[in-house]
């Protein structure tokens, strides 16, 4: 069943009927889990909710990229793709007869589509998953990633959702945004909406995540600018360039990438003007730095730089490094950078202007003397020769990518000054990439009560038959009763609530209120229980249940995870099982690179060290591993959240 809700973007403008705001369509698809092709939830399994019983309903909230509705009046022909009206069963182009299976296939294809601007799913018990957010970089014409997240957050609050998970594999400018954003803000992009560390892959903890953020974001830039580091001159040139561009000292990684993102956002908002060429440096909110150099020292260095530039023939550009090398004995590198920045755009006594650019091919900073008029208008005419004060968006994005790969990405990170510095930085970066699972708790039980003549009682279930060991893991349900409700009413409402939410509880019945044995069913609940007190109800299944396959979201599979990293359960990363003990572990922890195939036969280190012989009919886990890893990989890829998170 599908509902369609239209939302207007922006406000109507009085007197301007032609400026009608855009409209987006929200599809709400009710999935009958008992009849679904995917009974169990991969997301619940990975986020630690695998022990929850299977809910009877799942609700999908989708905003399609093309603006159409899943529940609209037109569907594509499953044979040739032509558009058919809902009432048409035969395609006029190819005569294909559309069956109910075809319609069902099309709907499931929509649920698996990765191009939706928004796709979130909420189970009937209030636990949900944000599967997909695609902003402008993901194909959205009107909505940015922030707009979509604002809408999703308000929707969850309105629905009274309990918890929502998200697998953060977001990209921005082609970079892993969970790493970049954590360096800048200390939390993932989703943290702006209250999503917090849920669980880390490879047994990483919240404390490990926080330590990794602090270690990498506070790494000083000075270690890359020391005089002894000549191997990475291009990196040093870029760091010096942006240090000169900033009014304030860029001390660490966080300062650098915050400033870069500020410049990118600023250049998209600002249209360059001729009057802006000689403007002040870009302002950036960072800790200030005071100059302690004498005026005479500054003038002496500036004059030395000008002598070097005058010695260059023609209109050749001179690299910043060459200028610094020529006058390195005059002053410190910091003073040289300061003076170069001060000279840029300034008219010197012979009527020439110092122009500076970031070379679009090499990324190095270059400067030269130009005629005043040529310099003023040349910068505007050629984006690739943008002045120091207004680098082009193309150059900024290229520098962002280069600095990200050189300083942050663990597989491409340049060698630091010492191994003692590089190894902790590499480890911290890998930890941030391994932390993809984030959760927001909405706590709907704490929402304001609209009717003050009702009582709200969270009810926990305990099963009388301990063999059905899932009652203790079932989330409590909130029961709302009138003020004069009796214990009998509580039992009836609790029974109905759990029957409605969970498939396994279709034949469930509450028998007693634990801790209140002997209390008559006619006793009023408000006289027996305190306000906001959680009660435990014991119940049983009547007759033959036959619904045991819906016991847990993890399904009927039984597996044991015991990895060297400490993981004890599936965390969504690729795993394989030992062919002797059948215990699962991460491929990466078993020295199998993520890009390498799973071996046809695998024996874990524990079994290698024991004397037991390999079973002659040893079960090859390759197929099983492939199935599990395909599920995990599809799960990871399926949760592709914003390629754009603007």
C-alpha distance (Angstrom), angle and dihedral (degrees) to the residues before:
residue distance angle dihedral
X1 . . .
X2 3.80 . .
X3 3.78 132.0 .
X4 3.78 123.6 -164.6
X5 3.82 123.1 -149.2
X6 3.80 123.6 -178.7
X7 3.80 121.4 -147.4
X8 3.79 126.7 -168.6
X9 3.80 118.5 -135.1
X10 3.80 111.4 -137.7
X11 3.80 128.1 -15.7
X12 3.77 133.8 -58.0
X13 3.81 114.8 -103.2
X14 3.81 114.8 -133.9
X15 3.78 112.9 -124.9
X16 3.79 93.8 11.9
X17 3.82 107.0 88.5
X18 3.80 90.9 163.8
X19 3.82 90.7 64.2
X20 3.79 94.7 71.0
X21 3.83 110.9 165.1
X22 3.77 118.8 -117.0
X23 3.79 119.5 -97.6
X24 3.79 127.6 -141.7
X25 3.77 126.3 -162.9
X26 3.80 121.8 -134.0
X27 3.80 113.9 -157.6
X28 3.79 117.8 -156.6
X29 3.80 109.6 -162.8
X30 3.80 118.9 -169.1
X31 3.80 109.7 -150.7
X32 3.81 117.9 -157.5
X33 3.80 98.8 -143.5
X34 3.82 95.9 -163.7
X35 3.82 88.9 61.5
X36 3.79 96.0 34.5
X37 3.79 125.5 116.5
X38 3.81 88.1 -133.8
X39 3.78 107.8 47.8
X40 3.80 96.3 165.4
X41 3.78 126.3 60.1
X42 3.82 117.9 -126.0
X43 3.79 91.3 -167.4
X44 3.82 92.9 56.0
X45 3.80 89.5 49.5
X46 3.78 93.4 54.7
X47 3.81 97.8 41.5
X48 3.80 95.8 53.9
X49 3.80 97.2 -98.9
X50 3.81 94.9 105.2
X51 3.82 92.2 113.7
X52 3.82 92.6 61.6
X53 3.80 113.7 108.0
X54 3.80 115.3 -108.4
X55 3.80 112.0 -90.5
X56 3.78 120.8 -131.6
X57 3.79 94.8 -131.6
X58 3.78 137.2 36.0
X59 3.79 121.4 -169.6
X60 3.80 119.7 -151.3
X61 3.81 119.6 -158.4
X62 3.80 110.4 -161.0
X63 3.79 136.5 175.4
X64 3.79 107.5 -170.8
X65 3.77 120.6 -141.4
X66 3.81 94.1 -129.6
X67 3.81 92.8 53.6
X68 3.81 94.3 -119.4
X69 3.78 126.6 120.5
X70 3.78 130.6 -112.5
X71 3.79 87.4 -141.5
X72 3.81 94.5 47.2
X73 3.76 128.2 124.5
X74 3.79 95.9 -101.4
X75 3.78 131.9 68.0
X76 3.80 131.3 176.5
X77 3.78 120.0 -109.8
X78 3.80 107.7 -104.9
X79 3.81 90.0 -140.5
X80 3.83 107.4 43.9
X81 3.81 102.6 6.8
X82 3.81 97.6 -121.2
X83 3.79 115.8 146.5
X84 3.81 116.0 -101.1
X85 3.77 130.1 -168.5
X86 3.78 113.5 -115.7
X87 3.81 90.8 -113.6
X88 3.82 92.7 54.3
X89 3.78 116.2 92.3
X90 3.82 97.4 176.5
X91 3.79 125.6 58.0
X92 3.80 113.3 -126.1
X93 3.80 91.9 -149.7
X94 3.80 102.9 49.9
X95 3.84 103.1 7.9
X96 3.80 90.8 -123.5
X97 3.81 111.2 160.2
X98 3.79 111.9 -133.7
X99 3.79 112.1 -136.0
X100 3.78 130.6 -166.3
X101 3.80 87.5 -104.0
X102 3.82 89.1 57.5
X103 3.79 91.2 53.0
X104 3.80 90.4 47.0
X105 3.81 90.9 49.7
X106 3.79 90.2 51.4
X107 3.81 93.0 50.5
X108 3.82 92.3 49.6
X109 3.78 88.8 48.4
X110 3.80 88.0 56.1
X111 3.81 91.0 51.8
X112 3.81 89.7 53.8
X113 3.80 95.9 43.7
X114 3.82 112.4 121.5
X115 3.81 96.5 -160.8
X116 3.82 98.0 73.4
X117 3.78 115.4 121.8
X118 3.80 88.4 -138.7
X119 3.78 132.1 13.2
X120 3.77 120.2 167.9
X121 3.78 129.2 159.1
X122 3.80 127.9 -157.3
X123 3.80 123.8 -166.8
X124 3.78 119.4 -139.4
X125 3.82 89.5 -107.4
X126 3.81 91.7 62.6
X127 3.81 98.9 -102.6
X128 3.78 114.0 124.3
X129 3.77 145.6 175.6
X130 3.78 130.3 -141.4
X131 3.78 100.3 -141.8
X132 3.76 103.2 174.3
X133 3.78 143.7 10.1
X134 3.80 119.7 175.3
X135 3.79 116.9 180.0
X136 3.77 129.4 177.1
X137 3.79 95.6 -47.6
X138 3.80 87.2 50.5
X139 3.80 94.3 56.6
X140 3.81 103.9 -83.1
X141 3.81 114.4 146.2
X142 3.79 99.9 -168.5
X143 3.80 109.7 10.3
X144 3.77 125.3 70.6
X145 3.79 122.0 -154.3
X146 3.81 89.3 -101.3
X147 3.81 91.6 53.3
X148 3.79 91.0 51.4
X149 3.81 92.8 47.5
X150 3.81 91.6 48.9
X151 3.80 89.4 53.1
X152 3.81 93.7 46.0
X153 3.80 91.8 49.3
X154 3.81 92.8 51.4
X155 3.80 90.4 46.5
X156 3.82 92.1 53.4
X157 3.81 91.6 49.6
X158 3.79 91.4 49.4
X159 3.81 92.4 49.3
X160 3.81 92.5 48.4
X161 3.79 93.2 -122.1
X162 3.81 114.6 -175.7
X163 3.79 104.2 -152.3
X164 3.79 134.5 -6.9
X165 3.78 125.4 -162.5
X166 3.77 129.6 -158.9
X167 3.79 130.6 -169.6
X168 3.80 102.7 -142.7
X169 3.78 109.0 -144.2
X170 3.80 92.2 137.1
X171 3.77 123.5 153.6
X172 3.79 130.8 -154.0
X173 3.79 120.2 -175.1
X174 3.82 85.7 -10.4
X175 3.83 92.8 -59.7
X176 3.82 130.1 116.2
X177 3.78 99.1 -97.0
X178 3.79 96.0 -166.0
X179 3.82 87.6 66.4
X180 3.80 96.8 40.7
X181 3.81 95.3 45.1
X182 3.81 92.6 45.8
X183 3.81 89.5 55.6
X184 3.81 91.6 50.4
X185 3.81 102.4 38.0
X186 3.80 106.1 15.8
X187 3.80 93.5 -116.4
X188 3.83 138.6 54.7
X189 3.79 122.5 -82.0
X190 3.79 88.9 -100.3
X191 3.79 88.1 58.3
X192 3.81 87.4 77.6
X193 3.82 85.1 72.8
X194 3.79 97.1 43.3
X195 3.81 101.2 -89.7
X196 3.78 109.9 148.5
X197 3.78 137.7 -173.0
X198 3.79 107.9 -62.7
X199 3.76 105.7 173.0
X200 3.76 134.1 -33.2
X201 3.75 127.9 -130.8
X202 3.79 116.3 -115.0
X203 3.83 90.5 30.7
X204 3.80 94.5 -67.1
X205 3.80 115.8 165.5
X206 3.78 132.7 -146.1
X207 3.79 90.2 -107.3
X208 3.81 90.5 53.4
X209 3.81 89.4 50.6
X210 3.81 93.0 51.2
X211 3.80 92.4 46.5
X212 3.81 90.8 50.3
X213 3.80 90.7 51.5
X214 3.79 92.7 50.3
X215 3.80 95.2 43.9
X216 3.79 95.5 51.0
X217 3.80 100.2 36.3
X218 3.82 92.3 49.6
X219 3.80 94.8 48.0
X220 3.84 104.5 128.1
X221 3.79 118.9 -119.5
X222 3.79 90.7 -145.0
X223 3.81 91.2 82.0
X224 3.83 88.7 67.8
X225 3.80 94.7 47.3
X226 3.79 100.2 51.6
X227 3.78 114.5 127.2
X228 3.81 93.4 -116.6
X229 3.80 94.1 61.5
X230 3.81 105.2 89.5
X231 3.81 98.8 142.3
X232 3.80 96.0 80.7
X233 3.79 103.0 42.3
X234 3.81 94.1 150.7
X235 3.80 90.8 56.4
X236 3.79 90.6 48.8
X237 3.80 90.9 48.9
X238 3.80 91.6 53.6
X239 3.79 92.7 47.6
X240 3.80 91.3 49.0
X241 3.79 90.7 46.7
X242 3.79 95.0 55.3
X243 3.78 92.3 40.4
X244 3.80 88.3 57.9
X245 3.80 91.3 45.0
X246 3.80 91.7 55.7
X247 3.79 123.3 77.6
X248 3.77 89.2 -145.1
X249 3.75 132.9 51.5
X250 3.78 115.2 -91.6
X251 3.78 101.3 -138.9
X252 3.79 106.0 172.5
X253 3.79 145.8 4.1
X254 3.79 92.7 -79.0
X255 3.82 92.3 54.6
X256 3.80 92.0 48.5
X257 3.80 98.6 50.2
X258 3.80 93.9 39.1
X259 3.79 88.6 54.5
X260 3.80 92.5 47.4
X261 3.81 92.3 51.3
X262 3.80 89.3 46.4
X263 3.81 90.3 54.2
X264 3.81 92.4 47.9
X265 3.80 92.5 50.4
X266 3.79 90.9 44.0
X267 3.79 96.1 50.3
X268 3.82 90.1 51.8
X269 3.79 90.9 55.0
X270 3.80 98.3 40.9
X271 3.80 126.4 74.7
X272 3.82 107.0 -155.2
X273 3.78 117.6 -119.6
X274 3.79 131.0 -168.2
X275 3.80 90.2 -116.1
X276 3.78 89.5 57.3
X277 3.80 94.5 63.8
X278 3.77 94.2 82.6
X279 3.78 94.7 36.5
X280 3.74 125.0 125.4
X281 3.77 121.6 -82.4
X282 3.78 116.7 -77.8
X283 3.74 111.0 -83.0
X284 3.77 116.2 -124.7
X285 3.77 127.5 176.8
X286 3.77 103.7 -120.4
X287 3.79 134.4 122.2
X288 3.82 107.5 -66.2
X289 3.76 126.8 -118.3
X290 3.82 124.6 -148.4
X291 3.79 121.6 -146.1
X292 3.79 114.8 -122.1
X293 3.80 95.8 -179.4
X294 3.78 122.3 115.0
X295 3.79 118.1 -114.0
X296 3.80 91.4 -122.2
X297 3.82 90.9 54.2
X298 3.79 91.2 51.7
X299 3.80 93.0 49.5
X300 3.80 91.2 47.4
X301 3.80 92.3 53.4
X302 3.81 92.7 45.9
X303 3.79 90.8 52.8
X304 3.81 91.0 49.6
X305 3.81 90.7 51.9
X306 3.80 91.6 49.3
X307 3.80 91.1 51.8
X308 3.81 89.5 55.1
X309 3.82 92.3 49.2
X310 3.82 92.7 47.7
X311 3.80 89.3 53.4
X312 3.81 91.2 60.5
X313 3.79 112.6 97.0
X314 3.78 123.0 -124.8
X315 3.79 121.0 -23.7
X316 3.78 96.9 -37.0
X317 3.77 118.3 145.5
X318 3.80 117.8 -124.9
X319 3.78 120.4 -147.9
X320 3.76 117.4 -119.5
X321 3.77 88.7 -124.4
X322 3.80 91.5 56.9
X323 3.80 91.6 50.8
X324 3.78 91.8 48.5
X325 3.78 91.0 47.9
X326 3.80 91.9 51.7
X327 3.80 94.2 52.8
X328 3.80 99.8 27.3
X329 3.79 91.8 117.7
X330 3.79 92.9 56.3
X331 3.82 98.7 65.5
X332 3.78 146.4 -18.5
X333 3.84 120.7 -67.3
X334 3.81 90.1 -110.6
X335 3.81 92.1 56.1
X336 3.81 91.0 45.8
X337 3.80 91.3 53.3
X338 3.78 90.6 47.1
X339 3.81 93.1 51.3
X340 3.80 93.5 46.6
X341 3.78 89.2 53.3
X342 3.80 91.8 47.9
X343 3.81 92.9 49.7
X344 3.81 95.1 51.7
X345 3.80 109.5 109.5
X346 3.81 93.2 4.2
X347 3.80 121.5 131.5
X348 3.80 110.0 -128.9
X349 3.82 125.6 -151.4
X350 3.81 95.7 -89.0
X351 3.82 93.4 57.3
X352 3.80 95.2 -100.7
X353 3.80 127.3 126.0
X354 3.79 127.9 -141.3
X355 3.80 107.1 -126.4
X356 3.80 122.8 -170.3
X357 3.78 131.5 -168.5
X358 3.78 142.2 171.1
X359 3.80 107.4 -118.1
X360 3.85 105.9 -121.1
X361 3.83 92.7 -148.6
X362 3.79 101.7 44.5
X363 3.80 101.8 21.0
X364 3.82 90.1 -132.6
X365 3.77 123.9 135.9
X366 3.82 115.1 -110.7
X367 3.80 135.9 -179.8
X368 3.80 141.2 -175.3
X369 3.80 143.4 165.1
X370 3.81 116.7 -95.2
X371 3.76 137.5 175.0
X372 3.79 109.3 -88.3
X373 3.83 96.4 -116.6
X374 3.82 93.9 43.3
X375 3.77 91.4 49.9
X376 3.78 95.2 48.3
X377 3.78 95.8 52.8
X378 3.78 99.4 29.2
X379 3.77 93.0 68.3
X380 3.77 92.8 56.1
X381 3.79 94.6 44.8
X382 3.80 96.1 53.5
X383 3.76 119.7 47.2
X384 3.79 90.5 -171.7
X385 3.78 89.5 59.3
X386 3.78 95.1 47.5
X387 3.75 115.3 160.7
X388 3.74 123.1 -109.5
X389 3.79 91.0 -100.5
X390 3.81 94.8 53.3
X391 3.83 113.5 31.4
X392 3.78 114.6 -177.9
X393 3.78 122.2 -104.2
X394 3.80 89.6 -116.7
X395 3.79 91.8 56.8
X396 3.78 92.5 44.7
X397 3.79 93.1 52.0
X398 3.79 91.9 47.4
X399 3.80 91.2 49.9
X400 3.80 90.5 47.4
X401 3.80 90.3 54.0
X402 3.81 93.2 45.5
X403 3.80 94.0 48.2
X404 3.81 91.5 44.8
X405 3.79 91.6 53.0
X406 3.80 94.4 42.5
X407 3.79 98.6 44.4
X408 3.82 109.3 21.7
X409 3.79 116.4 23.2
X410 3.82 108.4 87.9
X411 3.81 95.6 -147.5
X412 3.82 94.8 51.0
X413 3.79 101.2 28.1
X414 3.80 114.3 136.0
X415 3.77 119.4 -122.2
X416 3.74 111.1 -90.3
X417 3.78 127.2 -140.0
X418 3.79 92.7 -84.1
X419 3.77 136.0 8.5
X420 3.81 87.6 -120.6
X421 3.79 88.1 65.5
X422 3.80 100.0 35.1
X423 3.80 100.0 49.8
X424 3.85 95.8 54.9
X425 3.81 89.8 45.9
X426 3.81 92.4 49.8
X427 3.81 91.2 46.7
X428 3.81 91.7 49.3
X429 3.81 92.2 50.0
X430 3.81 91.7 50.3
X431 3.81 90.9 49.8
X432 3.79 91.4 53.4
X433 3.80 90.3 51.2
X434 3.81 90.5 48.1
X435 3.82 92.4 54.2
X436 3.79 103.1 81.7
X437 3.79 103.3 136.1
X438 3.80 115.8 92.1
X439 3.80 130.4 167.7
X440 3.79 136.8 -165.2
X441 3.82 120.1 -155.9
X442 3.81 113.3 -152.1
X443 3.85 97.1 -177.4
X444 3.82 96.4 -149.6
X445 3.82 90.0 -177.1
X446 3.80 87.1 73.0
X447 3.81 94.2 55.9
X448 3.78 117.1 118.4
X449 3.80 115.4 -87.2
X450 3.79 109.7 -117.9
X451 3.80 92.6 -163.0
X452 3.80 113.9 48.0
X453 3.80 90.2 -168.3
X454 3.79 91.7 68.9
X455 3.79 130.5 81.6
X456 3.79 122.5 -141.9
X457 3.80 119.2 -148.4
X458 3.83 124.6 -179.4
X459 3.81 106.6 -144.2
X460 3.80 126.1 -157.3
X461 3.81 121.7 -163.2
X462 3.79 129.4 -134.3
X463 3.79 118.6 -175.2
X464 3.77 119.0 -135.4
X465 3.80 89.8 -147.4
X466 3.81 102.0 67.3
X467 3.79 90.8 -166.9
X468 3.79 86.5 74.3
X469 3.80 88.8 64.4
X470 3.77 100.6 -179.5
X471 3.77 104.0 86.6
X472 3.79 93.7 88.8
X473 3.81 90.3 53.8
X474 3.79 95.4 49.6
X475 3.82 110.8 108.5
X476 3.81 113.3 -115.9
X477 3.78 118.2 -100.0
X478 3.79 122.6 -137.4
X479 3.80 111.7 -124.8
X480 3.82 118.7 -161.7
X481 3.81 116.0 -158.0
X482 3.81 137.3 170.1
X483 3.80 116.3 -97.8
X484 3.82 92.7 -105.4
X485 3.84 95.2 49.2
X486 3.80 117.2 136.7
X487 3.80 130.7 -142.1
X488 3.80 88.7 -98.5
X489 3.82 90.1 58.1
X490 3.80 89.8 50.7
X491 3.80 91.4 53.2
X492 3.80 92.8 48.4
X493 3.80 94.9 47.1
X494 3.81 92.6 45.5
X495 3.80 90.7 50.2
X496 3.80 91.2 50.4
X497 3.80 92.7 46.1
X498 3.81 95.8 53.6
X499 3.80 91.4 42.1
X500 3.80 90.8 53.4
X501 3.80 95.9 47.0
X502 3.82 104.7 40.8
X503 3.80 129.3 46.4
X504 3.79 93.2 -148.8
X505 3.81 91.4 56.6
X506 3.81 96.0 57.8
X507 3.83 88.9 111.3
X508 3.80 96.2 34.9
X509 3.80 123.9 127.5
X510 3.83 130.2 -175.1
X511 3.81 112.9 -130.0
X512 3.79 107.5 175.1
X513 3.79 147.1 5.1
X514 3.80 106.9 -117.4
X515 3.78 115.2 -126.5
X516 3.79 92.4 22.0
X517 3.78 101.9 75.5
X518 3.77 112.2 165.7
X519 3.80 94.7 23.1
X520 3.80 110.9 136.6
X521 3.81 117.5 -115.3
X522 3.80 89.4 -125.9
X523 3.81 92.7 63.0
X524 3.80 112.6 115.7
X525 3.79 112.5 -111.3
X526 3.81 95.9 -140.4
X527 3.80 89.8 58.6
X528 3.78 91.9 49.8
X529 3.80 104.8 41.6
X530 3.78 132.4 48.7
X531 3.78 123.0 -124.2
X532 3.82 115.5 -74.7
X533 3.80 90.6 0.7
X534 3.79 115.9 154.6
X535 3.78 112.7 -133.0
X536 3.78 129.8 -161.3
X537 3.78 119.7 -136.4
X538 3.79 123.9 -164.0
X539 3.77 118.8 -146.6
X540 3.79 145.6 154.8
X541 3.77 142.6 -145.0
X542 3.78 115.5 -100.0
X543 3.79 116.0 -132.6
X544 3.77 122.9 -26.8
X545 3.74 107.3 -16.7
X546 3.81 102.4 -160.0
X547 3.79 89.5 -177.5
X548 3.79 99.1 94.8
X549 3.81 92.0 119.1
X550 3.80 86.7 70.2
X551 3.79 92.3 55.7
X552 3.81 96.8 108.4
X553 3.81 138.4 11.6
X554 3.81 89.0 -126.2
X555 3.80 88.9 68.3
X556 3.77 128.3 -137.3
X557 3.79 95.1 -48.9
X558 3.77 118.7 116.2
X559 3.76 117.4 -157.3
X560 3.77 138.7 162.0
X561 3.79 119.9 -142.7
X562 3.79 118.3 -165.2
X563 3.78 109.7 156.7
X564 3.78 127.4 174.0
X565 3.83 89.0 -118.2
X566 3.80 89.1 63.0
X567 3.81 99.0 -103.8
X568 3.81 114.2 149.6
X569 3.80 100.3 177.7
X570 3.78 141.9 33.5
X571 3.82 110.0 -71.2
X572 3.79 98.8 176.3
X573 3.80 95.6 -97.9
X574 3.80 122.2 119.7
X575 3.81 113.4 -82.1
X576 3.79 139.2 177.0
X577 3.79 133.5 -162.9
X578 3.77 129.3 -124.9
X579 3.81 111.4 -112.2
X580 3.81 90.9 -137.7
X581 3.80 108.5 40.3
X582 3.85 95.4 18.0
X583 3.80 91.5 -137.5
X584 3.79 115.3 148.2
X585 3.81 126.2 -127.8
X586 3.80 137.0 165.7
X587 3.77 117.1 -83.9
X588 3.79 89.5 -137.7
X589 3.79 91.6 53.9
X590 3.80 87.4 50.5
X591 3.82 91.2 57.6
X592 3.81 93.1 -104.0
X593 3.79 110.2 132.6
X594 3.79 117.1 -130.3
X595 3.80 90.9 -117.0
X596 3.81 93.5 52.1
X597 3.82 121.5 88.1
X598 3.79 121.0 -108.4
X599 3.83 110.4 -98.3
X600 3.79 117.8 -111.3
X601 3.79 89.4 -124.1
X602 3.79 128.4 28.9
X603 3.80 133.0 178.9
X604 3.79 119.1 -172.3
X605 3.84 121.3 -128.8
X606 3.81 92.1 -107.1
X607 3.77 92.4 57.8
X608 3.79 92.0 43.2
X609 3.78 89.2 58.2
X610 3.79 95.2 50.6
X611 3.79 125.6 79.3
X612 3.77 96.6 -126.3
X613 3.78 115.6 120.0
X614 3.75 122.5 -121.2
X615 3.78 112.3 -98.3
X616 3.79 110.5 -99.5
X617 3.79 89.2 -137.0
X618 3.77 92.6 40.2
X619 3.77 112.8 172.6
X620 3.78 111.0 -116.0
X621 3.76 108.7 -136.0
X622 3.76 95.6 -163.5
X623 3.79 94.8 100.1
X624 3.78 92.3 40.8
X625 3.78 91.1 47.0
X626 3.76 90.1 48.6
X627 3.78 90.8 53.0
X628 3.77 93.4 47.2
X629 3.78 94.3 43.4
X630 3.78 91.1 45.7
X631 3.76 88.0 53.8
X632 3.75 91.1 47.2
X633 3.78 94.4 43.7
X634 3.77 92.4 46.2
X635 3.76 87.1 47.3
X636 3.76 91.6 53.2
X637 3.78 93.7 43.7
X638 3.76 91.9 41.7
X639 3.76 90.4 58.5
X640 3.77 91.6 59.2
X641 3.72 99.4 152.9
X642 3.67 123.0 -172.4
X643 3.67 121.1 -16.4
X644 3.78 77.3 -176.7
X645 3.76 119.7 42.6
X646 3.75 99.8 168.2
